[in-house]
Amino acid sequence: MKNNYPKLIGNSESFKNTIRQIKKFSICDASVLLQGETGTGKELSARAIHYLGQRCDYPFVAVNCGALPETLIESELFGNEKGAFTDAREARIGLIAEAEGGTLFLDEVDSLPQKAQVALLRFLQDQTYRPLGGRQEKTGNVRIIAAASSQLPELIDKKLFRLDLCYRLGVLDILLPPLRDRPGDPALLANHFINKFTEIYSMPKKQLTADCVRWLNSYQWPGNIRELENKIHRGLLLAEDDTISIMPPPPDNDRRKGIERRLFSITSVSYKDARQQVLERFEKQYLIEAMRKSKGNVTHASRIASKERRAFGKLLKKHDIDRNSFNTYDNNG
């Protein structure tokens, strides 16, 4: 299944160094810890390590640890026996068993609570685990690749993340460079996303204007590749001819004026109506962020919101939020 190896795009020296590390780390079985800012491509890198390695013909299983309810994390990882807890109506295997022979990718591993950290550490030490409610230990043959935010050192200092677990996860480690430190790559990636979306929408090919290319390579990209993809996606859909021109974000003073205008519009109606407007905006933004964090998975998003899946789905429908719109780069990074 080497053909599943994801396409990694970039010519900058910092990114070429990342590619060299990925290729080197793929030939062994040691655990890997990927660190970097949000949107730098951690899951894409994890997939590359897996599909370049000897485990490529076995499953690659990805889980967002931040989207798992704290009470169900151990059950999700290790499985459970029937009756292990109130809703355990049947026995089920965990993610480790699903990834048998392959790779388990733990995204946002730094969001794991202390109890789950201890359980994961024990598995990393001897590759054994016990399903929740089970009496017999099992052995898992999986490679662990984990991803953490750039806040991991701070969490370790505050004793919120175990240092010994960090050592176990990071036998090998890669620090993914932010897009602002990859000169020339934003324009390359932009053209890649243009090709991707023109194919999805069966649209004719469009070109970036020269001014747009200059801006792409000079902008700081706080949201990294994910932000770039979203801007290209939007720019392509809004383009009125065969060129794409992306406008830079407004300066701070323009944003403040926009906020002031919104506040003025709110105070021009009754308190009750204004309150409803604010709540509606908050609700929609919360739903969008939950769906973005869960990468379009409604079940995970509903868990983040601590709501039943059906009720959460009704809210998505109410605000006309399409789950498929979150199924882009988030599935790869």
C-alpha positions as a Markdown table, in Angstrom:
| # | Residue | x | y | z |
|---|---|---|---|---|
| 1 | Met | 0.0 | 0.0 | 0.0 |
| 2 | Lys | 2.9 | 2.3 | -0.7 |
| 3 | Asn | 0.6 | 4.2 | -3.1 |
| 4 | Asn | -1.3 | 5.5 | -0.1 |
| 5 | Tyr | 1.7 | 7.6 | 0.8 |
| 6 | Pro | 0.4 | 11.2 | 1.0 |
| 7 | Lys | 1.8 | 13.9 | -1.2 |
| 8 | Leu | 4.1 | 16.2 | 0.8 |
| 9 | Ile | 4.6 | 19.6 | -0.9 |
| 10 | Gly | 7.4 | 22.0 | -0.3 |
| 11 | Asn | 10.8 | 23.2 | -1.5 |
| 12 | Ser | 12.0 | 25.1 | 1.5 |
| 13 | Glu | 15.1 | 23.8 | 3.3 |
| 14 | Ser | 13.2 | 23.5 | 6.6 |
| 15 | Phe | 10.5 | 21.3 | 4.9 |
| 16 | Lys | 13.1 | 19.2 | 3.1 |
| 17 | Asn | 14.7 | 18.5 | 6.5 |
| 18 | Thr | 11.3 | 17.4 | 7.7 |
| 19 | Ile | 11.0 | 15.0 | 4.7 |
| 20 | Arg | 14.4 | 13.6 | 5.4 |
| 21 | Gln | 13.4 | 12.9 | 9.0 |
| 22 | Ile | 10.1 | 11.3 | 8.0 |
| 23 | Lys | 11.9 | 8.9 | 5.5 |
| 24 | Lys | 14.5 | 8.0 | 8.1 |
| 25 | Phe | 12.0 | 7.4 | 10.9 |
| 26 | Ser | 9.8 | 5.2 | 8.6 |
| 27 | Ile | 12.3 | 2.4 | 8.5 |
| 28 | Cys | 12.1 | 1.6 | 12.2 |
| 29 | Asp | 9.4 | 0.9 | 14.7 |
| 30 | Ala | 10.1 | 3.3 | 17.5 |
| 31 | Ser | 7.4 | 5.7 | 18.7 |
| 32 | Val | 7.4 | 9.2 | 17.2 |
| 33 | Leu | 6.3 | 12.5 | 18.7 |
| 34 | Leu | 5.3 | 15.2 | 16.3 |
| 35 | Gln | 5.1 | 18.7 | 17.6 |
| 36 | Gly | 4.2 | 22.0 | 16.0 |
| 37 | Glu | 1.6 | 24.7 | 15.7 |
| 38 | Thr | -2.0 | 23.9 | 14.7 |
| 39 | Gly | -2.3 | 23.3 | 11.0 |
| 40 | Thr | 1.3 | 22.4 | 10.2 |
| 41 | Gly | 0.5 | 18.9 | 9.0 |
| 42 | Lys | 1.0 | 16.5 | 11.9 |
| 43 | Glu | -1.4 | 13.9 | 10.7 |
| 44 | Leu | -0.2 | 14.1 | 7.2 |
| 45 | Ser | 3.4 | 13.5 | 8.5 |
| 46 | Ala | 2.2 | 10.5 | 10.6 |
| 47 | Arg | 0.5 | 8.9 | 7.6 |
| 48 | Ala | 3.7 | 9.4 | 5.6 |
| 49 | Ile | 5.8 | 7.7 | 8.2 |
| 50 | His | 3.3 | 4.8 | 8.3 |
| 51 | Tyr | 2.9 | 4.3 | 4.5 |
| 52 | Leu | 6.7 | 4.5 | 3.9 |
| 53 | Gly | 7.4 | 1.8 | 6.5 |
| 54 | Gln | 7.0 | -1.9 | 6.9 |
| 55 | Arg | 3.6 | -1.6 | 8.4 |
| 56 | Cys | 2.1 | 0.0 | 5.3 |
| 57 | Asp | -0.1 | -3.0 | 4.5 |
| 58 | Tyr | -1.7 | -2.9 | 7.9 |
| 59 | Pro | -4.2 | -0.3 | 9.4 |
| 60 | Phe | -3.4 | 3.3 | 10.1 |
| 61 | Val | -5.9 | 4.3 | 12.8 |
| 62 | Ala | -6.1 | 8.0 | 13.8 |
| 63 | Val | -7.9 | 9.3 | 16.9 |
| 64 | Asn | -8.2 | 12.9 | 18.2 |
| 65 | Cys | -7.6 | 12.5 | 22.0 |
| 66 | Gly | -9.2 | 15.9 | 22.6 |
| 67 | Ala | -12.5 | 14.7 | 21.2 |
| 68 | Leu | -12.8 | 11.7 | 23.5 |
| 69 | Pro | -14.9 | 12.0 | 26.7 |
| 70 | Glu | -12.7 | 11.6 | 29.7 |
| 71 | Thr | -14.8 | 8.7 | 31.0 |
| 72 | Leu | -14.5 | 6.7 | 27.8 |
| 73 | Ile | -10.9 | 7.2 | 26.9 |
| 74 | Glu | -9.6 | 3.9 | 28.3 |
| 75 | Ser | -12.5 | 2.0 | 26.7 |
| 76 | Glu | -11.8 | 3.7 | 23.3 |
| 77 | Leu | -8.1 | 2.8 | 23.5 |
| 78 | Phe | -8.2 | -0.7 | 25.1 |
| 79 | Gly | -11.8 | -1.9 | 24.5 |
| 80 | Asn | -14.2 | -3.2 | 27.1 |
| 81 | Glu | -16.0 | -6.3 | 28.2 |
| 82 | Lys | -19.8 | -6.5 | 28.3 |
| 83 | Gly | -21.1 | -4.8 | 31.5 |
| 84 | Ala | -17.8 | -3.0 | 32.2 |
| 85 | Phe | -19.8 | 0.2 | 32.7 |
| 86 | Thr | -23.4 | 1.3 | 32.6 |
| 87 | Asp | -23.7 | 1.6 | 28.8 |
| 88 | Ala | -21.5 | -1.3 | 28.0 |
| 89 | Arg | -24.2 | -3.5 | 26.5 |
| 90 | Glu | -21.7 | -5.6 | 24.6 |
| 91 | Ala | -18.0 | -6.3 | 24.4 |
| 92 | Arg | -16.0 | -4.2 | 21.9 |
| 93 | Ile | -12.4 | -3.9 | 20.8 |
| 94 | Gly | -10.5 | -0.8 | 21.2 |
| 95 | Leu | -8.4 | 1.3 | 18.9 |
| 96 | Ile | -5.2 | -0.6 | 19.7 |
| 97 | Ala | -6.8 | -3.8 | 18.6 |
| 98 | Glu | -8.2 | -2.1 | 15.4 |
| 99 | Ala | -4.6 | -0.9 | 14.6 |
| 100 | Glu | -3.1 | -4.4 | 15.1 |
| 101 | Gly | 0.0 | -4.8 | 13.0 |
| 102 | Gly | -0.2 | -1.2 | 11.9 |
| 103 | Thr | 0.0 | 2.3 | 13.4 |
| 104 | Leu | -2.1 | 4.1 | 16.0 |
| 105 | Phe | -1.9 | 7.9 | 15.6 |
| 106 | Leu | -2.8 | 9.8 | 18.8 |
| 107 | Asp | -3.6 | 13.4 | 17.8 |
| 108 | Glu | -3.6 | 16.0 | 20.5 |
| 109 | Val | -2.1 | 13.5 | 22.9 |
| 110 | Asp | -1.3 | 16.4 | 25.3 |
| 111 | Ser | -5.1 | 16.6 | 26.0 |
| 112 | Leu | -5.2 | 13.2 | 27.7 |
| 113 | Pro | -6.1 | 13.3 | 31.4 |
| 114 | Gln | -3.7 | 11.9 | 34.0 |
| 115 | Lys | -5.4 | 8.5 | 34.4 |
| 116 | Ala | -5.3 | 7.8 | 30.7 |
| 117 | Gln | -1.6 | 9.0 | 30.5 |
| 118 | Val | -0.7 | 6.3 | 33.1 |
| 119 | Ala | -2.6 | 3.6 | 31.1 |
| 120 | Leu | -0.9 | 4.7 | 27.8 |
| 121 | Leu | 2.6 | 4.7 | 29.5 |
| 122 | Arg | 2.1 | 1.2 | 30.7 |
| 123 | Phe | 1.2 | 0.0 | 27.2 |
| 124 | Leu | 4.2 | 1.7 | 25.7 |
| 125 | Gln | 6.5 | 0.0 | 28.3 |
| 126 | Asp | 5.5 | -3.6 | 27.5 |
| 127 | Gln | 2.9 | -3.5 | 24.7 |
| 128 | Thr | 0.3 | -5.1 | 27.0 |
| 129 | Tyr | -3.1 | -3.8 | 28.0 |
| 130 | Arg | -6.3 | -5.0 | 29.7 |
| 131 | Pro | -9.7 | -4.2 | 28.2 |
| 132 | Leu | -12.0 | -2.3 | 30.7 |
| 133 | Gly | -13.7 | -4.9 | 32.9 |
| 134 | Gly | -11.4 | -7.7 | 31.5 |
| 135 | Arg | -9.4 | -10.2 | 33.6 |
| 136 | Gln | -6.8 | -11.1 | 31.0 |
| 137 | Glu | -4.0 | -9.0 | 29.6 |
| 138 | Lys | -3.6 | -8.8 | 25.9 |
| 139 | Thr | -0.6 | -7.9 | 23.7 |
| 140 | Gly | -0.8 | -5.3 | 21.0 |
| 141 | Asn | 1.5 | -5.1 | 18.1 |
| 142 | Val | 1.2 | -1.5 | 17.0 |
| 143 | Arg | 3.4 | 1.4 | 16.4 |
| 144 | Ile | 2.5 | 4.6 | 18.3 |
| 145 | Ile | 2.8 | 8.0 | 16.6 |
| 146 | Ala | 1.6 | 10.9 | 18.7 |
| 147 | Ala | 1.1 | 14.6 | 18.0 |
| 148 | Ala | 1.2 | 17.4 | 20.5 |
| 149 | Ser | 0.8 | 21.2 | 20.4 |
| 150 | Ser | 3.6 | 23.6 | 20.9 |
| 151 | Gln | 2.3 | 24.0 | 24.4 |
| 152 | Leu | 3.6 | 20.6 | 25.5 |
| 153 | Pro | 6.7 | 21.9 | 27.4 |
| 154 | Glu | 4.5 | 24.3 | 29.4 |
| 155 | Leu | 2.1 | 21.4 | 30.3 |
| 156 | Ile | 5.0 | 19.3 | 31.5 |
| 157 | Asp | 6.2 | 22.2 | 33.6 |
| 158 | Lys | 2.8 | 22.5 | 35.2 |
| 159 | Lys | 2.7 | 18.8 | 35.9 |
| 160 | Leu | -0.3 | 18.4 | 33.6 |
| 161 | Phe | 1.5 | 16.0 | 31.3 |
| 162 | Arg | 3.9 | 13.3 | 32.5 |
| 163 | Leu | 7.5 | 13.7 | 31.6 |
| 164 | Asp | 8.1 | 10.0 | 31.5 |
| 165 | Leu | 5.3 | 9.6 | 29.0 |
| 166 | Cys | 6.8 | 12.3 | 26.9 |
| 167 | Tyr | 10.1 | 10.4 | 26.8 |
| 168 | Arg | 8.3 | 7.2 | 25.8 |
| 169 | Leu | 6.4 | 8.8 | 23.1 |
| 170 | Gly | 9.3 | 10.8 | 21.8 |
| 171 | Val | 12.0 | 8.2 | 21.3 |
| 172 | Leu | 12.0 | 9.9 | 17.9 |
| 173 | Asp | 10.6 | 13.4 | 17.5 |
| 174 | Ile | 9.9 | 15.9 | 14.7 |
| 175 | Leu | 9.3 | 19.6 | 15.1 |
| 176 | Leu | 7.2 | 20.6 | 12.1 |
| 177 | Pro | 8.1 | 24.1 | 10.9 |
| 178 | Pro | 5.3 | 26.7 | 10.7 |
| 179 | Leu | 4.4 | 27.9 | 7.2 |
| 180 | Arg | 6.0 | 31.4 | 7.9 |
| 181 | Asp | 9.4 | 29.6 | 8.2 |
| 182 | Arg | 9.0 | 27.9 | 4.8 |
| 183 | Pro | 9.9 | 30.5 | 2.2 |
| 184 | Gly | 8.3 | 29.9 | -1.2 |
| 185 | Asp | 6.1 | 27.1 | 0.0 |
| 186 | Pro | 2.9 | 29.0 | 0.5 |
| 187 | Ala | 2.6 | 29.7 | -3.3 |
| 188 | Leu | 3.4 | 26.0 | -4.1 |
| 189 | Leu | 0.7 | 24.8 | -1.7 |
| 190 | Ala | -1.8 | 27.4 | -3.0 |
| 191 | Asn | -1.4 | 26.0 | -6.5 |
| 192 | His | -1.8 | 22.5 | -5.1 |
| 193 | Phe | -5.1 | 23.4 | -3.4 |
| 194 | Ile | -6.3 | 25.2 | -6.6 |
| 195 | Asn | -5.8 | 22.0 | -8.5 |
| 196 | Lys | -7.5 | 20.0 | -5.8 |
| 197 | Phe | -10.6 | 22.2 | -5.6 |
| 198 | Thr | -11.0 | 22.8 | -9.3 |
| 199 | Glu | -11.1 | 19.0 | -9.7 |
| 200 | Ile | -13.6 | 18.6 | -6.8 |
| 201 | Tyr | -15.9 | 21.2 | -8.3 |
| 202 | Ser | -15.2 | 20.4 | -12.0 |
| 203 | Met | -14.2 | 23.9 | -12.5 |
| 204 | Pro | -11.7 | 25.3 | -15.1 |
| 205 | Lys | -8.2 | 26.0 | -13.9 |
| 206 | Lys | -7.6 | 29.4 | -12.3 |
| 207 | Gln | -4.4 | 31.3 | -11.8 |
| 208 | Leu | -3.1 | 33.4 | -8.9 |
| 209 | Thr | -2.4 | 37.0 | -9.6 |
| 210 | Ala | 1.2 | 38.2 | -9.3 |
| 211 | Asp | 0.2 | 40.4 | -6.3 |
| 212 | Cys | -1.5 | 37.5 | -4.7 |
| 213 | Val | 1.6 | 35.3 | -5.0 |
| 214 | Arg | 3.8 | 38.0 | -3.4 |
| 215 | Trp | 1.3 | 38.4 | -0.6 |
| 216 | Leu | 1.0 | 34.6 | 0.0 |
| 217 | Asn | 4.8 | 34.4 | 0.4 |
| 218 | Ser | 5.0 | 37.4 | 2.7 |
| 219 | Tyr | 2.0 | 36.7 | 5.0 |
| 220 | Gln | 2.8 | 35.2 | 8.5 |
| 221 | Trp | 0.1 | 32.5 | 8.3 |
| 222 | Pro | -0.9 | 32.1 | 12.0 |
| 223 | Gly | -3.2 | 29.3 | 11.0 |
| 224 | Asn | -0.5 | 27.6 | 8.9 |
| 225 | Ile | -1.5 | 25.3 | 6.0 |
| 226 | Arg | -5.1 | 24.9 | 7.2 |
| 227 | Glu | -5.6 | 28.7 | 7.0 |
| 228 | Leu | -4.0 | 28.8 | 3.6 |
| 229 | Glu | -6.2 | 26.0 | 2.3 |
| 230 | Asn | -9.4 | 27.7 | 3.6 |
| 231 | Lys | -8.4 | 31.0 | 1.9 |
| 232 | Ile | -7.7 | 29.3 | -1.4 |
| 233 | His | -11.0 | 27.4 | -1.2 |
| 234 | Arg | -12.9 | 30.6 | -0.5 |
| 235 | Gly | -11.0 | 32.6 | -3.1 |
| 236 | Leu | -11.6 | 30.0 | -5.8 |
| 237 | Leu | -15.3 | 29.9 | -5.1 |
| 238 | Leu | -15.6 | 33.7 | -5.1 |
| 239 | Ala | -13.5 | 34.3 | -8.2 |
| 240 | Glu | -15.4 | 36.1 | -11.0 |
| 241 | Asp | -12.9 | 35.3 | -13.8 |
| 242 | Asp | -9.9 | 33.0 | -14.4 |
| 243 | Thr | -7.7 | 34.6 | -11.7 |
| 244 | Ile | -7.8 | 34.4 | -7.9 |
| 245 | Ser | -7.0 | 37.4 | -5.8 |
| 246 | Ile | -6.9 | 36.9 | -2.1 |
| 247 | Met | -7.3 | 40.0 | 0.1 |
| 248 | Pro | -5.2 | 40.2 | 3.2 |
| 249 | Pro | -7.0 | 40.3 | 6.6 |
| 250 | Pro | -8.0 | 43.9 | 7.6 |
| 251 | Pro | -5.7 | 45.8 | 9.9 |
| 252 | Asp | -6.6 | 45.9 | 13.6 |
| 253 | Asn | -8.2 | 49.3 | 13.4 |
| 254 | Asp | -10.5 | 48.1 | 10.7 |
| 255 | Arg | -11.5 | 45.1 | 12.8 |
| 256 | Arg | -12.2 | 47.4 | 15.7 |
| 257 | Lys | -14.5 | 49.5 | 13.5 |
| 258 | Gly | -16.3 | 46.3 | 12.4 |
| 259 | Ile | -16.9 | 45.4 | 16.0 |
| 260 | Glu | -18.1 | 48.8 | 16.8 |
| 261 | Arg | -20.5 | 48.7 | 13.8 |
| 262 | Arg | -21.9 | 45.3 | 15.1 |
| 263 | Leu | -22.3 | 46.7 | 18.6 |
| 264 | Phe | -24.2 | 49.7 | 17.2 |
| 265 | Ser | -26.5 | 47.4 | 15.2 |
| 266 | Ile | -27.2 | 45.4 | 18.4 |
| 267 | Thr | -28.1 | 48.4 | 20.5 |
| 268 | Ser | -30.5 | 49.5 | 17.8 |
| 269 | Val | -32.9 | 46.7 | 18.8 |
| 270 | Ser | -34.5 | 45.7 | 22.1 |
| 271 | Tyr | -32.4 | 44.0 | 24.8 |
| 272 | Lys | -34.3 | 40.7 | 24.3 |
| 273 | Asp | -33.7 | 40.7 | 20.5 |
| 274 | Ala | -30.1 | 41.8 | 20.9 |
| 275 | Arg | -29.4 | 39.0 | 23.4 |
| 276 | Gln | -30.9 | 36.5 | 21.0 |
| 277 | Gln | -28.7 | 37.7 | 18.2 |
| 278 | Val | -25.6 | 37.4 | 20.3 |
| 279 | Leu | -26.6 | 33.9 | 21.4 |
| 280 | Glu | -27.3 | 32.8 | 17.9 |
| 281 | Arg | -23.9 | 34.0 | 16.7 |
| 282 | Phe | -22.2 | 32.3 | 19.7 |
| 283 | Glu | -24.0 | 29.1 | 19.1 |
| 284 | Lys | -23.1 | 28.9 | 15.4 |
| 285 | Gln | -19.4 | 29.8 | 16.1 |
| 286 | Tyr | -19.2 | 27.1 | 18.8 |
| 287 | Leu | -20.7 | 24.5 | 16.5 |
| 288 | Ile | -18.2 | 25.4 | 13.7 |
| 289 | Glu | -15.2 | 25.2 | 16.1 |
| 290 | Ala | -16.4 | 21.9 | 17.5 |
| 291 | Met | -16.8 | 20.5 | 14.0 |
| 292 | Arg | -13.4 | 21.9 | 13.0 |
| 293 | Lys | -11.7 | 20.3 | 16.0 |
| 294 | Ser | -13.4 | 16.9 | 15.4 |
| 295 | Lys | -12.5 | 17.1 | 11.7 |
| 296 | Gly | -16.1 | 16.8 | 10.6 |
| 297 | Asn | -17.0 | 13.9 | 12.9 |
| 298 | Val | -20.4 | 14.7 | 14.3 |
| 299 | Thr | -20.1 | 12.0 | 17.1 |
| 300 | His | -16.9 | 13.5 | 18.3 |
| 301 | Ala | -18.1 | 17.0 | 18.0 |
| 302 | Ser | -21.2 | 16.2 | 20.0 |
| 303 | Arg | -19.0 | 14.7 | 22.8 |
| 304 | Ile | -17.0 | 17.9 | 22.9 |
| 305 | Ala | -20.2 | 19.9 | 23.3 |
| 306 | Ser | -21.5 | 17.3 | 25.9 |
| 307 | Lys | -24.7 | 17.0 | 23.9 |
| 308 | Glu | -26.5 | 14.0 | 22.5 |
| 309 | Arg | -25.6 | 13.3 | 18.8 |
| 310 | Arg | -29.2 | 13.8 | 17.6 |
| 311 | Ala | -29.6 | 17.1 | 19.4 |
| 312 | Phe | -26.2 | 18.3 | 18.1 |
| 313 | Gly | -27.2 | 17.3 | 14.5 |
| 314 | Lys | -30.4 | 19.4 | 14.9 |
| 315 | Leu | -28.3 | 22.4 | 15.8 |
| 316 | Leu | -26.1 | 21.9 | 12.8 |
| 317 | Lys | -29.2 | 21.7 | 10.6 |
| 318 | Lys | -30.6 | 24.8 | 12.3 |
| 319 | His | -27.5 | 26.9 | 11.4 |
| 320 | Asp | -27.1 | 25.3 | 8.0 |
| 321 | Ile | -23.7 | 23.9 | 8.8 |
| 322 | Asp | -22.5 | 21.2 | 6.4 |
| 323 | Arg | -20.3 | 18.5 | 8.0 |
| 324 | Asn | -18.6 | 17.9 | 4.6 |
| 325 | Ser | -17.1 | 21.4 | 4.6 |
| 326 | Phe | -14.8 | 20.3 | 7.4 |
| 327 | Asn | -13.5 | 17.3 | 5.6 |
| 328 | Thr | -10.6 | 18.9 | 3.8 |
| 329 | Tyr | -7.0 | 19.4 | 5.1 |
| 330 | Asp | -8.1 | 18.5 | 8.6 |
| 331 | Asn | -8.2 | 14.9 | 7.6 |
| 332 | Asn | -4.5 | 15.1 | 6.8 |
| 333 | Gly | -2.9 | 17.5 | 9.3 |
